[in-house]
Amino acid sequence: METIAIPFDADAADRLKRAAAEIGMSLEEFIASAAEQVAADHEGQAGASLTEEQAASIRRGLEDVAAGRLYDHSEVFDELKARYKR
């Protein structure tokens, strides 16, 4: 294992310490885990292109926006609340 020293300003260090404590991890484990996740996400996205289905879905969404086929967030939440009312 290699140790890497990284300086943080006091505010960032405090936020990191609080976040680590809230989930029961040491500060070192928390920062290492977060850094590893960012690196893995970056590696997974590097050079990744959209599938034709994903690109088509994005195009349809942009066409909907251009045509004014939009929903206000309150409309969406009202519909979801009604659908999943307990």
LOLOKE-451885 format. One line per field, with one value per atom (N, C-alpha, C): residue in one letter; atom name; x, y, z negated. Coordinates in steps of 0.05 Angstrom, whole numbers, padded with zeros to 5 digits. Each point is the difference from the previous one (the first is absolute). Example, Ala and Ser with C-alpha at 12.3 -4.5 7.8 and 13.67 -1.06 7.14 Angstrom:
<recs>
aa	[a_a_a_s_s_s]
at	[N_CA_C_N_CA_C]
east	[00264_-00018_00018_-00007_00016_-00015]
north	[-00114_00024_00024_00021_00024_00022]
up	[-00156_00000_00000_00014_-00001_-00014]
</recs>
This chain:
<recs>
aa	[m_m_m_e_e_e_t_t_t_i_i_i_a_a_a_i_i_i_p_p_p_f_f_f_d_d_d_a_a_a_d_d_d_a_a_a_a_a_a_d_d_d_r_r_r_l_l_l_k_k_k_r_r_r_a_a_a_a_a_a_a_a_a_e_e_e_i_i_i_g_g_g_m_m_m_s_s_s_l_l_l_e_e_e_e_e_e_f_f_f_i_i_i_a_a_a_s_s_s_a_a_a_a_a_a_e_e_e_q_q_q_v_v_v_a_a_a_a_a_a_d_d_d_h_h_h_e_e_e_g_g_g_q_q_q_a_a_a_g_g_g_a_a_a_s_s_s_l_l_l_t_t_t_e_e_e_e_e_e_q_q_q_a_a_a_a_a_a_s_s_s_i_i_i_r_r_r_r_r_r_g_g_g_l_l_l_e_e_e_d_d_d_v_v_v_a_a_a_a_a_a_g_g_g_r_r_r_l_l_l_y_y_y_d_d_d_h_h_h_s_s_s_e_e_e_v_v_v_f_f_f_d_d_d_e_e_e_l_l_l_k_k_k_a_a_a_r_r_r_y_y_y_k_k_k_r_r_r]
at	[N_CA_C_N_CA_C_N_CA_C_N_CA_C_N_CA_C_N_CA_C_N_CA_C_N_CA_C_N_CA_C_N_CA_C_N_CA_C_N_CA_C_N_CA_C_N_CA_C_N_CA_C_N_CA_C_N_CA_C_N_CA_C_N_CA_C_N_CA_C_N_CA_C_N_CA_C_N_CA_C_N_CA_C_N_CA_C_N_CA_C_N_CA_C_N_CA_C_N_CA_C_N_CA_C_N_CA_C_N_CA_C_N_CA_C_N_CA_C_N_CA_C_N_CA_C_N_CA_C_N_CA_C_N_CA_C_N_CA_C_N_CA_C_N_CA_C_N_CA_C_N_CA_C_N_CA_C_N_CA_C_N_CA_C_N_CA_C_N_CA_C_N_CA_C_N_CA_C_N_CA_C_N_CA_C_N_CA_C_N_CA_C_N_CA_C_N_CA_C_N_CA_C_N_CA_C_N_CA_C_N_CA_C_N_CA_C_N_CA_C_N_CA_C_N_CA_C_N_CA_C_N_CA_C_N_CA_C_N_CA_C_N_CA_C_N_CA_C_N_CA_C_N_CA_C_N_CA_C_N_CA_C_N_CA_C_N_CA_C_N_CA_C_N_CA_C_N_CA_C_N_CA_C_N_CA_C_N_CA_C_N_CA_C_N_CA_C_N_CA_C]
east	[00017_-00017_00018_-00009_00015_-00015_00014_-00013_00005_-00022_00001_-00010_00016_-00009_-00013_-00024_-00015_-00010_00009_-00009_-00029_-00016_-00027_-00003_-00016_-00005_-00017_-00001_-00013_-00029_-00014_-00029_-00004_00015_-00002_00007_00021_00009_-00022_-00013_-00022_-00023_-00008_-00022_00007_00024_00008_-00001_00010_-00001_-00029_-00018_-00027_-00013_00004_-00012_00010_00026_00011_-00012_-00002_-00011_-00029_-00015_-00029_-00005_00019_-00004_00018_00014_00015_00026_00013_00025_00022_00025_00022_00003_00012_00004_00017_00020_00017_-00016_-00016_-00016_-00020_-00012_-00020_00012_00023_00013_00010_00012_00009_-00023_-00022_-00023_-00011_-00003_-00010_00018_00026_00019_00000_-00002_-00002_-00025_-00022_-00026_00002_00012_00003_00017_00022_00018_-00014_-00015_-00015_-00021_-00014_-00020_00013_00023_00014_00009_00012_00009_-00023_-00023_-00023_-00012_00004_-00011_00020_00025_00021_-00004_-00004_-00003_-00027_-00017_-00026_-00018_-00011_-00019_-00028_-00019_-00028_-00008_-00018_-00011_-00019_-00008_-00019_-00026_-00008_-00026_00002_00023_00003_00000_00014_00001_-00028_-00015_-00027_-00018_00003_-00016_00006_00025_00007_-00011_00002_-00012_-00030_-00014_-00029_-00005_00015_-00003_00004_00021_00005_-00022_-00010_-00023_-00024_-00006_-00022_00003_00024_00005_-00005_00011_-00003_-00030_-00015_-00029_-00017_00012_-00015_-00014_00007_-00012_00015_-00007_00013_-00020_00010_-00017_00013_-00015_00009_00006_00020_00007_-00023_-00016_-00023_-00021_-00003_-00018_00010_00026_00011_-00003_00007_-00002_-00029_-00018_-00029_-00008_00008_-00007_00013_00025_00013_-00013_-00007_-00013_-00027_-00015_-00026_00004_00020_00005_00009_00016_00012_-00011_-00024_-00012_-00004_00006_-00002_-00024]
north	[-00024_00024_00025_00019_00025_00022_00017_00023_00025_00015_00025_00022_00021_00022_00021_00008_00020_00022_00025_00021_00009_00005_00010_00025_00019_00024_-00009_00016_-00008_-00007_00015_-00005_-00027_-00006_-00025_-00023_00003_-00021_-00006_00021_-00004_-00015_00008_-00013_-00030_-00005_-00028_-00016_00011_-00013_-00006_00019_-00004_-00022_00001_-00020_-00028_-00002_-00026_-00010_00017_-00008_-00008_00014_-00006_-00028_-00010_-00027_-00021_00008_-00018_-00009_00016_-00006_00018_-00010_00018_00020_00023_00020_-00011_-00016_-00012_-00018_-00018_-00018_00015_00021_00016_00013_00013_00014_-00020_-00022_-00020_-00012_-00006_-00012_00020_00025_00020_00003_00001_00004_-00025_-00023_-00024_-00001_00009_00001_00020_00023_00020_-00011_-00013_-00011_-00022_-00017_-00021_00011_00021_00013_00012_00013_00012_-00021_-00022_-00021_-00013_-00002_-00012_00017_00027_00018_00008_-00004_00008_-00016_00015_-00012_-00014_00001_-00013_00017_-00012_00015_-00009_00016_-00008_-00021_-00017_-00020_00016_-00012_00013_00005_-00019_00003_00024_00003_00023_00026_00001_00024_00007_-00020_00004_00011_-00011_00010_00029_00007_00028_00018_-00009_00016_00004_-00022_00003_00020_-00001_00019_00029_00004_00027_00010_-00019_00007_00007_-00014_00006_00028_00007_00027_00021_-00004_00019_00004_-00021_00001_00009_00005_00010_-00022_-00025_-00022_-00004_00016_00000_-00003_-00009_-00002_00015_00015_00014_-00020_00004_-00020_-00005_00020_-00004_-00019_00002_-00019_-00029_-00003_-00027_-00011_00016_-00009_-00005_00016_-00005_-00027_-00006_-00025_-00023_00003_-00022_-00005_00022_-00003_-00015_00008_-00013_-00030_-00006_-00027_-00018_00011_-00017_00007_00011_00007_-00025_00002_-00023_00002]
up	[00000_00000_00000_00015_00002_-00014_-00015_-00013_00017_00003_00016_-00018_-00004_-00017_00018_-00008_00015_-00019_00005_-00018_00007_-00020_00003_-00017_00010_-00017_-00024_-00021_-00025_00004_00016_00005_00013_00021_00014_-00019_-00015_-00019_-00020_-00011_-00019_00013_00025_00014_00005_00007_00005_-00026_-00022_-00025_-00009_00003_-00008_00017_00026_00018_-00007_-00005_-00007_-00026_-00019_-00026_00002_00017_00004_00011_00015_00011_-00013_-00022_-00016_00013_00016_00012_-00012_00000_-00007_00023_-00006_00021_00023_-00007_00020_00019_-00013_00016_00018_-00011_00014_00025_-00004_00023_00020_-00009_00019_00016_-00013_00013_00020_-00007_00018_00024_-00004_00021_00019_-00011_00016_00017_-00011_00015_00023_-00005_00021_00022_-00007_00020_00016_-00013_00013_00019_-00009_00017_00025_-00005_00023_00019_-00010_00018_00015_-00013_00013_00022_-00003_00019_00022_-00005_00019_00026_00021_00026_00005_-00020_00003_00017_00020_00017_-00005_00008_-00003_00019_-00008_00018_00018_00023_00018_-00014_-00017_-00015_-00019_-00014_-00018_00015_00023_00016_00011_00008_00011_-00023_-00024_-00022_-00006_00001_-00005_00022_00025_00022_-00004_-00008_-00004_-00022_-00021_-00022_00008_00016_00010_00019_00016_00018_-00017_-00021_-00018_-00012_-00008_-00012_00022_00024_00021_00008_-00003_00007_-00023_-00023_-00023_-00015_00005_-00015_-00026_-00019_-00026_-00023_-00023_-00023_-00023_-00014_-00023_-00022_-00016_-00021_-00019_-00005_-00018_00012_00026_00014_-00003_00004_-00002_-00028_-00020_-00028_-00008_00009_-00006_00012_00024_00013_-00015_-00008_-00014_-00028_-00013_-00026_00003_00020_00005_00007_00015_00009_-00022_-00018_-00021_-00028_00000_-00026_-00017_-00025_-00017_-00018]
</recs>
